[in-house]
Amino acid sequence: MLQSINQLDPDIVVITGDLTENGFSAEYDGVKKFIDRIACKDKVLVPGNHDSKNAGYIHFEDLFENRFSNRNLGGVTVVGVDSSQPDIDEGHLGRENYGWIKEAFSGQNFKIFALHHHLVPIPLSGRENSVLVDAGDVLDLLNRCKVNLVLCGHCHIPHVWNLNNMLVVNAGTFCSSKTRGKTTQCFNLIQAENENSDNNNWKVRVSRVFPQGKMELITKTVM
């Protein structure tokens, strides 16, 4: 799987959390060595609920710097946020973050929002307790900001929703054995191409990449 990523030579790699099981220092050290093997220099990481256990968010900040980030790369804005709470599985973003997120998305770039917890429910997740506590307010904010793409993690279930031409893409698991149903280890490959610079249309393809490099197109759209 790691070789598949490096062969694809992506412009940016986004990792939506649960890097560790319990947030311990030794776990983080191993994760850091693994992530450093990803050749792509531009990476956005956000912590998951497991990463914030046992004050693990401290190790996250030591190794990966900010839990909240705003990156602009070649016509693309990527905002990453920490939706985790220490030793609590529920996700929460909070009104104190809405202002700077709105400002970060004020331009005309292709807009990507990355967090760990689900923004909307997805199939196979069982009793629905994985959605942000303030999901309605966050969804409204992202819709008003005309965000193109939302990236989530959490339940190890790969899925894509198209909400008012905003793609909400949930990741499966890259290397954990904790897969649900008939899902397998995989990662998402998202290709975004500016169709026409005059009207800022983007052609977007979402594919799923499996072990041994097998790839499956999930959806494509123009936004």
C-alpha positions as CSV (number, residue, x, y, z in Angstrom):
1,M,0.0,0.0,0.0
2,L,2.8,2.4,0.8
3,Q,4.5,1.6,-2.5
4,S,1.2,2.3,-4.3
5,I,1.0,5.8,-2.8
6,N,4.6,6.6,-3.8
7,Q,4.1,5.3,-7.3
8,L,1.1,7.5,-7.7
9,D,3.3,10.5,-6.8
10,P,0.4,12.6,-5.3
11,D,0.6,16.4,-4.9
12,I,-0.7,16.1,-1.4
13,V,-1.5,13.3,1.1
14,V,-4.3,13.8,3.7
15,I,-4.5,11.5,6.7
16,T,-7.7,11.8,8.6
17,G,-6.7,10.4,12.0
18,D,-6.5,7.3,14.2
19,L,-2.8,7.0,13.7
20,T,-2.5,5.2,17.0
21,E,-4.6,2.9,19.2
22,N,-4.1,4.6,22.5
23,G,-2.1,7.7,21.9
24,F,1.1,6.5,23.6
25,S,4.5,7.9,22.8
26,A,5.9,4.6,21.5
27,E,3.0,4.3,19.1
28,Y,3.5,7.8,17.8
29,D,7.2,7.1,17.2
30,G,6.4,4.1,15.0
31,V,3.7,6.1,13.1
32,K,6.1,9.0,12.5
33,K,8.7,6.6,11.0
34,F,6.0,5.0,8.8
35,I,4.6,8.4,7.5
36,D,8.1,9.6,6.8
37,R,8.4,6.8,4.2
38,I,5.6,8.5,2.2
39,A,7.6,10.4,-0.4
40,C,5.0,13.2,-0.9
41,K,6.4,16.3,0.9
42,D,3.0,18.0,1.4
43,K,1.0,16.1,4.0
44,V,-2.0,17.2,6.1
45,L,-2.7,15.2,9.2
46,V,-5.5,15.5,11.7
47,P,-5.8,13.5,15.0
48,G,-8.6,11.0,15.6
49,N,-10.3,10.1,18.9
50,H,-7.7,7.3,19.5
51,D,-4.8,9.7,19.0
52,S,-6.1,12.0,21.7
53,K,-6.4,9.3,24.4
54,N,-4.0,9.4,27.3
55,A,-3.1,13.0,26.4
56,G,-1.8,11.7,23.1
57,Y,-2.6,15.0,21.4
58,I,0.6,16.3,23.1
59,H,2.7,13.8,21.1
60,F,0.8,14.6,17.9
61,E,1.7,18.3,18.3
62,D,5.3,17.4,19.0
63,L,5.7,15.3,15.9
64,F,3.3,16.8,13.4
65,E,2.9,20.4,14.8
66,N,-0.6,21.9,14.6
67,R,-3.8,20.0,15.1
68,F,-5.5,22.7,13.0
69,S,-4.0,23.8,9.7
70,N,-4.6,25.8,6.6
71,R,-2.6,25.1,3.4
72,N,-2.8,26.7,0.0
73,L,-1.2,24.6,-2.8
74,G,-1.5,25.4,-6.5
75,G,-5.1,26.6,-6.5
76,V,-6.2,24.3,-3.7
77,T,-7.0,25.2,-0.1
78,V,-6.9,22.4,2.4
79,V,-8.2,23.1,6.0
80,G,-7.5,20.4,8.5
81,V,-9.2,20.4,11.9
82,D,-9.1,18.4,15.1
83,S,-12.6,17.1,15.9
84,S,-11.4,14.8,18.7
85,Q,-11.8,15.3,22.5
86,P,-9.4,13.7,25.0
87,D,-10.7,10.3,26.1
88,I,-14.1,10.8,24.5
89,D,-15.2,9.1,21.3
90,E,-17.6,11.8,20.3
91,G,-16.5,14.4,17.8
92,H,-16.9,18.2,18.2
93,L,-15.6,21.2,16.3
94,G,-17.0,24.1,18.2
95,R,-18.2,27.6,17.3
96,E,-14.8,29.1,18.3
97,N,-13.4,27.6,15.1
98,Y,-16.1,28.6,12.6
99,G,-14.7,32.1,12.1
100,W,-11.2,31.2,11.0
101,I,-12.5,28.3,8.8
102,K,-14.8,30.8,7.0
103,E,-11.9,33.1,6.5
104,A,-9.6,30.3,5.2
105,F,-12.2,29.4,2.6
106,S,-12.9,33.0,1.5
107,G,-11.0,32.7,-1.9
108,Q,-11.8,31.0,-5.1
109,N,-9.6,28.0,-4.8
110,F,-10.7,24.4,-4.9
111,K,-11.7,23.8,-1.2
112,I,-11.0,20.7,0.9
113,F,-12.0,20.2,4.5
114,A,-10.4,17.4,6.5
115,L,-11.5,16.0,9.9
116,H,-11.7,12.7,11.6
117,H,-15.3,12.3,12.6
118,H,-18.2,11.8,10.2
119,L,-20.0,14.9,8.9
120,V,-23.1,12.8,8.0
121,P,-24.1,9.2,8.7
122,I,-22.8,6.5,6.5
123,P,-24.0,2.9,5.9
124,L,-22.6,0.0,8.0
125,S,-21.5,2.2,10.9
126,G,-24.1,0.6,13.3
127,R,-25.7,2.8,16.0
128,E,-25.0,6.3,14.7
129,N,-22.7,8.0,17.3
130,S,-19.9,8.8,14.9
131,V,-21.2,12.1,13.6
132,L,-20.0,15.4,15.0
133,V,-22.0,16.7,17.8
134,D,-22.3,20.0,15.9
135,A,-22.5,18.4,12.5
136,G,-25.5,20.5,11.4
137,D,-23.7,23.8,12.1
138,V,-20.5,22.6,10.5
139,L,-22.4,21.4,7.4
140,D,-24.1,24.7,7.1
141,L,-20.8,26.5,7.4
142,L,-19.1,24.4,4.7
143,N,-22.1,24.8,2.4
144,R,-22.0,28.6,2.7
145,C,-18.2,28.5,2.1
146,K,-18.8,26.5,-1.1
147,V,-16.5,23.7,0.0
148,N,-15.9,21.2,-2.7
149,L,-14.6,18.2,-0.8
150,V,-14.9,16.9,2.8
151,L,-12.5,14.1,3.9
152,C,-13.4,12.0,7.0
153,G,-12.2,8.9,8.7
154,H,-13.2,7.3,12.0
155,C,-15.3,4.1,11.4
156,H,-13.0,2.4,8.7
157,I,-15.9,2.4,6.2
158,P,-15.1,3.8,2.7
159,H,-18.1,5.8,1.4
160,V,-18.9,8.8,-0.7
161,W,-21.9,11.1,-0.5
162,N,-22.7,14.0,-2.9
163,L,-24.4,16.7,-1.0
164,N,-25.5,19.7,-3.1
165,N,-22.4,19.1,-5.2
166,M,-20.1,18.8,-2.2
167,L,-18.4,15.4,-2.0
168,V,-18.1,13.9,1.4
169,V,-15.5,11.1,1.2
170,N,-15.0,8.7,4.1
171,A,-11.8,6.7,4.2
172,G,-11.5,3.1,5.0
173,T,-8.5,1.8,6.9
174,F,-5.0,1.9,5.4
175,C,-3.4,-0.9,7.5
176,S,-5.6,-1.9,10.4
177,S,-7.2,-5.3,10.5
178,K,-10.4,-3.7,11.9
179,T,-12.5,-3.8,8.8
180,R,-16.3,-4.0,8.8
181,G,-18.4,-6.4,6.8
182,K,-16.8,-7.1,3.4
183,T,-14.7,-3.9,3.4
184,T,-10.9,-4.3,3.0
185,Q,-7.9,-2.2,3.6
186,C,-7.8,0.7,1.1
187,F,-7.2,4.4,0.6
188,N,-8.9,7.0,-1.6
189,L,-7.3,8.6,-4.6
190,I,-8.9,12.0,-5.5
191,Q,-8.1,13.7,-8.8
192,A,-9.2,17.3,-9.2
193,E,-8.5,19.1,-12.5
194,N,-9.5,22.7,-13.4
195,E,-11.6,22.3,-16.5
196,N,-11.9,26.0,-17.3
197,S,-10.0,28.7,-15.5
198,D,-12.5,31.3,-16.7
199,N,-15.4,29.8,-14.8
200,N,-13.5,27.8,-12.2
201,N,-15.0,24.4,-13.0
202,W,-13.3,21.4,-11.6
203,K,-13.4,17.8,-12.8
204,V,-13.2,15.5,-9.8
205,R,-12.7,11.7,-9.8
206,V,-12.8,9.6,-6.6
207,S,-11.2,6.2,-6.8
208,R,-10.5,3.5,-4.2
209,V,-7.0,1.9,-4.2
210,F,-6.7,-1.6,-2.7
211,P,-3.6,-3.8,-1.9
212,Q,-1.5,-4.8,-4.9
213,G,-2.5,-1.5,-6.5
214,K,-6.0,-2.5,-7.7
215,M,-8.1,0.6,-8.4
216,E,-11.8,1.1,-8.6
217,L,-13.5,4.3,-9.8
218,I,-16.2,5.3,-7.2
219,T,-17.6,8.6,-8.6
220,K,-16.8,11.4,-11.0
221,T,-18.4,14.9,-11.2
222,V,-17.9,18.4,-12.4
223,M,-18.2,21.2,-9.8
